[in-house]
Amino acid sequence: MNQNTSKHKDYPRHAHRDAKEPCHEHDHHAQMASDFRYRFGIAFDTYSALALVVACVAIMLHAAFGAVLMCERTIMVALNAQLLKKQAKWHWS
């Protein structure tokens, strides 16, 4: 059996490629993809993807900045405690 034919020899599998009509099989896949995107609220055009990347970067920067501030606060509290200990020693000696 020829690869380009289906079980019925009279109907070649990809006959629509030679025809002037658009490929309905590909239209069907495009329609399915479109339905999937809009069913789940996902419409990834260029600007949506860019906005998503910008949002992710902003969240990561916000988290990193928050971590730096927390570390700074911890260090300052520790230094302040050491300073208070030294002042107490100086005061009572």
TIVO-2410 file (N, C-alpha, C; in nm, 3 decimals):
# residues 93
REC num residu      c1      c2      c3 atome chaine
REC   1      M   0.084  -0.119   0.000     N      A
REC   1      M   0.000   0.000   0.000    CA      A
REC   1      M   0.089   0.125   0.000     C      A
REC   2      N   0.053   0.220  -0.078     N      A
REC   2      N   0.128   0.344  -0.088    CA      A
REC   2      N   0.109   0.425   0.041     C      A
REC   3      Q   0.217   0.492   0.087     N      A
REC   3      Q   0.209   0.568   0.213    CA      A
REC   3      Q   0.115   0.687   0.201     C      A
REC   4      N   0.104   0.744   0.083     N      A
REC   4      N   0.024   0.864   0.066    CA      A
REC   4      N  -0.125   0.835   0.046     C      A
REC   5      T  -0.163   0.711   0.060     N      A
REC   5      T  -0.304   0.679   0.044    CA      A
REC   5      T  -0.358   0.622   0.173     C      A
REC   6      S  -0.485   0.642   0.195     N      A
REC   6      S  -0.548   0.586   0.313    CA      A
REC   6      S  -0.589   0.442   0.282     C      A
REC   7      K  -0.673   0.385   0.368     N      A
REC   7      K  -0.720   0.248   0.343    CA      A
REC   7      K  -0.796   0.240   0.212     C      A
REC   8      H  -0.862   0.347   0.174     N      A
REC   8      H  -0.934   0.351   0.047    CA      A
REC   8      H  -0.843   0.414  -0.057     C      A
REC   9      K  -0.809   0.339  -0.159     N      A
REC   9      K  -0.711   0.387  -0.258    CA      A
REC   9      K  -0.760   0.510  -0.333     C      A
REC  10      D  -0.891   0.528  -0.339     N      A
REC  10      D  -0.944   0.640  -0.417    CA      A
REC  10      D  -0.924   0.775  -0.348     C      A
REC  11      Y  -0.895   0.772  -0.217     N      A
REC  11      Y  -0.884   0.897  -0.141    CA      A
REC  11      Y  -0.743   0.914  -0.086     C      A
REC  12      P  -0.656   0.988  -0.155     N      A
REC  12      P  -0.522   1.011  -0.101    CA      A
REC  12      P  -0.529   1.089   0.030     C      A
REC  13      R  -0.436   1.061   0.120     N      A
REC  13      R  -0.438   1.119   0.255    CA      A
REC  13      R  -0.422   1.271   0.252     C      A
REC  14      H  -0.333   1.322   0.167     N      A
REC  14      H  -0.306   1.465   0.165    CA      A
REC  14      H  -0.346   1.527   0.032     C      A
REC  15      A  -0.461   1.491  -0.014     N      A
REC  15      A  -0.508   1.545  -0.142    CA      A
REC  15      A  -0.530   1.695  -0.133     C      A
REC  16      H  -0.565   1.744  -0.015     N      A
REC  16      H  -0.595   1.887  -0.001    CA      A
REC  16      H  -0.471   1.973  -0.019     C      A
REC  17      R  -0.353   1.915  -0.009     N      A
REC  17      R  -0.231   1.995  -0.030    CA      A
REC  17      R  -0.220   2.040  -0.176     C      A
REC  18      D  -0.269   1.955  -0.267     N      A
REC  18      D  -0.262   1.990  -0.408    CA      A
REC  18      D  -0.377   2.080  -0.450     C      A
REC  19      A  -0.484   2.078  -0.373     N      A
REC  19      A  -0.601   2.157  -0.409    CA      A
REC  19      A  -0.579   2.303  -0.373     C      A
REC  20      K  -0.662   2.388  -0.430     N      A
REC  20      K  -0.652   2.532  -0.403    CA      A
REC  20      K  -0.720   2.569  -0.271     C      A
REC  21      E  -0.799   2.479  -0.216     N      A
REC  21      E  -0.871   2.508  -0.092    CA      A
REC  21      E  -0.774   2.506   0.027     C      A
REC  22      P  -0.805   2.581   0.132     N      A
REC  22      P  -0.719   2.576   0.251    CA      A
REC  22      P  -0.728   2.441   0.320     C      A
REC  23      C  -0.628   2.412   0.397     N      A
REC  23      C  -0.621   2.284   0.466    CA      A
REC  23      C  -0.713   2.288   0.587     C      A
REC  24      H  -0.821   2.211   0.583     N      A
REC  24      H  -0.918   2.214   0.693    CA      A
REC  24      H  -0.862   2.147   0.818     C      A
REC  25      E  -0.771   2.052   0.798     N      A
REC  25      E  -0.712   1.985   0.913    CA      A
REC  25      E  -0.634   2.086   0.998     C      A
REC  26      H  -0.555   2.172   0.931     N      A
REC  26      H  -0.478   2.272   1.003    CA      A
REC  26      H  -0.568   2.378   1.062     C      A
REC  27      D  -0.677   2.413   0.990     N      A
REC  27      D  -0.774   2.508   1.045    CA      A
REC  27      D  -0.834   2.452   1.174     C      A
REC  28      H  -0.860   2.324   1.175     N      A
REC  28      H  -0.917   2.259   1.292    CA      A
REC  28      H  -0.822   2.269   1.411     C      A
REC  29      H  -0.692   2.245   1.388     N      A
REC  29      H  -0.594   2.254   1.496    CA      A
REC  29      H  -0.583   2.398   1.547     C      A
REC  30      A  -0.586   2.493   1.457     N      A
REC  30      A  -0.578   2.634   1.498    CA      A
REC  30      A  -0.701   2.671   1.581     C      A
REC  31      Q  -0.817   2.620   1.540     N      A
REC  31      Q  -0.940   2.650   1.615    CA      A
REC  31      Q  -0.934   2.587   1.754     C      A
REC  32      M  -0.880   2.463   1.762     N      A
REC  32      M  -0.868   2.397   1.892    CA      A
REC  32      M  -0.773   2.475   1.983     C      A
REC  33      A  -0.661   2.521   1.928     N      A
REC  33      A  -0.566   2.599   2.007    CA      A
REC  33      A  -0.630   2.729   2.055     C      A
REC  34      S  -0.705   2.794   1.968     N      A
REC  34      S  -0.772   2.918   2.005    CA      A
REC  34      S  -0.875   2.893   2.115     C      A
REC  35      D  -0.954   2.786   2.100     N      A
REC  35      D  -1.053   2.751   2.203    CA      A
REC  35      D  -0.984   2.726   2.336     C      A
REC  36      F  -0.871   2.654   2.334     N      A
REC  36      F  -0.798   2.624   2.457    CA      A
REC  36      F  -0.752   2.753   2.524     C      A
REC  37      R  -0.694   2.843   2.443     N      A
REC  37      R  -0.641   2.967   2.500    CA      A
REC  37      R  -0.752   3.047   2.568     C      A
REC  38      Y  -0.864   3.063   2.499     N      A
REC  38      Y  -0.968   3.149   2.553    CA      A
REC  38      Y  -1.050   3.079   2.661     C      A
REC  39      R  -1.056   2.948   2.660     N      A
REC  39      R  -1.128   2.876   2.766    CA      A
REC  39      R  -1.058   2.897   2.898     C      A
REC  40      F  -0.924   2.897   2.897     N      A
REC  40      F  -0.848   2.911   3.020    CA      A
REC  40      F  -0.799   3.054   3.041     C      A
REC  41      G  -0.848   3.146   2.961     N      A
REC  41      G  -0.811   3.286   2.978    CA      A
REC  41      G  -0.668   3.314   2.938     C      A
REC  42      I  -0.613   3.233   2.850     N      A
REC  42      I  -0.474   3.252   2.810    CA      A
REC  42      I  -0.474   3.301   2.665     C      A
REC  43      A  -0.427   3.419   2.644     N      A
REC  43      A  -0.414   3.471   2.508    CA      A
REC  43      A  -0.271   3.525   2.497     C      A
REC  44      F  -0.180   3.439   2.460     N      A
REC  44      F  -0.040   3.478   2.460    CA      A
REC  44      F  -0.001   3.543   2.329     C      A
REC  45      D  -0.023   3.672   2.319     N      A
REC  45      D   0.037   3.744   2.209    CA      A
REC  45      D   0.168   3.804   2.262     C      A
REC  46      T   0.234   3.881   2.183     N      A
REC  46      T   0.366   3.932   2.221    CA      A
REC  46      T   0.359   4.019   2.345     C      A
REC  47      Y   0.260   4.107   2.352     N      A
REC  47      Y   0.253   4.200   2.466    CA      A
REC  47      Y   0.217   4.128   2.596     C      A
REC  48      S   0.132   4.025   2.586     N      A
REC  48      S   0.098   3.949   2.706    CA      A
REC  48      S   0.220   3.876   2.759     C      A
REC  49      A   0.297   3.817   2.671     N      A
REC  49      A   0.418   3.746   2.713    CA      A
REC  49      A   0.518   3.844   2.773     C      A
REC  50      L   0.532   3.960   2.713     N      A
REC  50      L   0.624   4.061   2.765    CA      A
REC  50      L   0.578   4.110   2.903     C      A
REC  51      A   0.449   4.130   2.919     N      A
REC  51      A   0.396   4.174   3.048    CA      A
REC  51      A   0.419   4.067   3.154     C      A
REC  52      L   0.404   3.941   3.116     N      A
REC  52      L   0.427   3.831   3.210    CA      A
REC  52      L   0.573   3.827   3.255     C      A
REC  53      V   0.666   3.845   3.162     N      A
REC  53      V   0.809   3.846   3.195    CA      A
REC  53      V   0.841   3.964   3.287     C      A
REC  54      V   0.788   4.081   3.255     N      A
REC  54      V   0.813   4.199   3.338    CA      A
REC  54      V   0.758   4.179   3.479     C      A
REC  55      A   0.639   4.119   3.490     N      A
REC  55      A   0.580   4.094   3.622    CA      A
REC  55      A   0.665   3.997   3.702     C      A
REC  56      C   0.713   3.891   3.636     N      A
REC  56      C   0.797   3.793   3.707    CA      A
REC  56      C   0.927   3.857   3.756     C      A
REC  57      V   0.989   3.938   3.672     N      A
REC  57      V   1.113   4.005   3.711    CA      A
REC  57      V   1.086   4.101   3.828     C      A
REC  58      A   0.975   4.173   3.822     N      A
REC  58      A   0.942   4.265   3.931    CA      A
REC  58      A   0.921   4.190   4.062     C      A
REC  59      I   0.853   4.077   4.056     N      A
REC  59      I   0.830   3.997   4.178    CA      A
REC  59      I   0.962   3.947   4.234     C      A
REC  60      M   1.050   3.899   4.145     N      A
REC  60      M   1.181   3.849   4.193    CA      A
REC  60      M   1.264   3.962   4.254     C      A
REC  61      L   1.264   4.079   4.191     N      A
REC  61      L   1.339   4.192   4.246    CA      A
REC  61      L   1.280   4.236   4.380     C      A
REC  62      H   1.149   4.236   4.390     N      A
REC  62      H   1.084   4.273   4.515    CA      A
REC  62      H   1.122   4.175   4.627     C      A
REC  63      A   1.124   4.046   4.594     N      A
REC  63      A   1.161   3.945   4.695    CA      A
REC  63      A   1.308   3.960   4.735     C      A
REC  64      A   1.394   3.984   4.636     N      A
REC  64      A   1.537   4.001   4.667    CA      A
REC  64      A   1.560   4.125   4.752     C      A
REC  65      F   1.493   4.234   4.718     N      A
REC  65      F   1.508   4.358   4.794    CA      A
REC  65      F   1.458   4.340   4.937     C      A
REC  66      G   1.346   4.269   4.951     N      A
REC  66      G   1.293   4.240   5.084    CA      A
REC  66      G   1.390   4.157   5.166     C      A
REC  67      A   1.454   4.058   5.102     N      A
REC  67      A   1.552   3.975   5.172    CA      A
REC  67      A   1.671   4.058   5.217     C      A
REC  68      V   1.717   4.148   5.130     N      A
REC  68      V   1.829   4.235   5.167    CA      A
REC  68      V   1.792   4.323   5.286     C      A
REC  69      L   1.672   4.377   5.284     N      A
REC  69      L   1.629   4.461   5.396    CA      A
REC  69      L   1.619   4.381   5.525     C      A
REC  70      M   1.570   4.258   5.515     N      A
REC  70      M   1.561   4.174   5.636    CA      A
REC  70      M   1.700   4.145   5.691     C      A
REC  71      C   1.794   4.114   5.601     N      A
REC  71      C   1.932   4.087   5.645    CA      A
REC  71      C   1.991   4.213   5.710     C      A
REC  72      E   1.967   4.327   5.647     N      A
REC  72      E   2.020   4.451   5.703    CA      A
REC  72      E   1.963   4.477   5.842     C      A
REC  73      R   1.834   4.453   5.858     N      A
REC  73      R   1.771   4.474   5.989    CA      A
REC  73      R   1.832   4.380   6.092     C      A
REC  74      T   1.853   4.254   6.055     N      A
REC  74      T   1.912   4.156   6.147    CA      A
REC  74      T   2.052   4.199   6.189     C      A
REC  75      I   2.130   4.244   6.091     N      A
REC  75      I   2.267   4.287   6.120    CA      A
REC  75      I   2.266   4.409   6.212     C      A
REC  76      M   2.176   4.503   6.183     N      A
REC  76      M   2.169   4.624   6.265    CA      A
REC  76      M   2.127   4.592   6.409     C      A
REC  77      V   2.033   4.500   6.425     N      A
REC  77      V   1.991   4.460   6.560    CA      A
REC  77      V   2.108   4.397   6.635     C      A
REC  78      A   2.184   4.309   6.564     N      A
REC  78      A   2.299   4.244   6.628    CA      A
REC  78      A   2.405   4.346   6.666     C      A
REC  79      L   2.434   4.440   6.578     N      A
REC  79      L   2.534   4.543   6.608    CA      A
REC  79      L   2.488   4.633   6.723     C      A
REC  80      N   2.360   4.663   6.724     N      A
REC  80      N   2.306   4.746   6.831    CA      A
REC  80      N   2.317   4.674   6.965     C      A
REC  81      A   2.292   4.543   6.965     N      A
REC  81      A   2.304   4.466   7.089    CA      A
REC  81      A   2.449   4.466   7.138     C      A
REC  82      Q   2.544   4.449   7.044     N      A
REC  82      Q   2.686   4.452   7.083    CA      A
REC  82      Q   2.724   4.589   7.139     C      A
REC  83      L   2.675   4.694   7.076     N      A
REC  83      L   2.704   4.830   7.122    CA      A
REC  83      L   2.647   4.853   7.262     C      A
REC  84      L   2.525   4.804   7.284     N      A
REC  84      L   2.465   4.819   7.417    CA      A
REC  84      L   2.545   4.744   7.523     C      A
REC  85      K   2.595   4.625   7.488     N      A
REC  85      K   2.679   4.550   7.582    CA      A
REC  85      K   2.805   4.627   7.617     C      A
REC  86      K   2.869   4.688   7.516     N      A
REC  86      K   2.992   4.764   7.539    CA      A
REC  86      K   2.963   4.886   7.625     C      A
REC  87      Q   2.851   4.952   7.597     N      A
REC  87      Q   2.815   5.070   7.677    CA      A
REC  87      Q   2.787   5.031   7.822     C      A
REC  88      A   2.720   4.916   7.840     N      A
REC  88      A   2.691   4.871   7.975    CA      A
REC  88      A   2.820   4.838   8.049     C      A
REC  89      K   2.913   4.772   7.982     N      A
REC  89      K   3.044   4.742   8.045    CA      A
REC  89      K   3.115   4.870   8.083     C      A
REC  90      W   3.116   4.965   7.992     N      A
REC  90      W   3.186   5.092   8.018    CA      A
REC  90      W   3.119   5.165   8.133     C      A
REC  91      H   2.984   5.160   8.134     N      A
REC  91      H   2.912   5.232   8.238    CA      A
REC  91      H   2.935   5.172   8.377     C      A
REC  92      W   2.941   5.039   8.386     N      A
REC  92      W   2.955   4.974   8.516    CA      A
REC  92      W   3.099   4.947   8.556     C      A
REC  93      S   3.195   4.979   8.472     N      A
REC  93      S   3.334   4.952   8.511    CA      A
REC  93      S   3.396   5.070   8.582     C      A
***
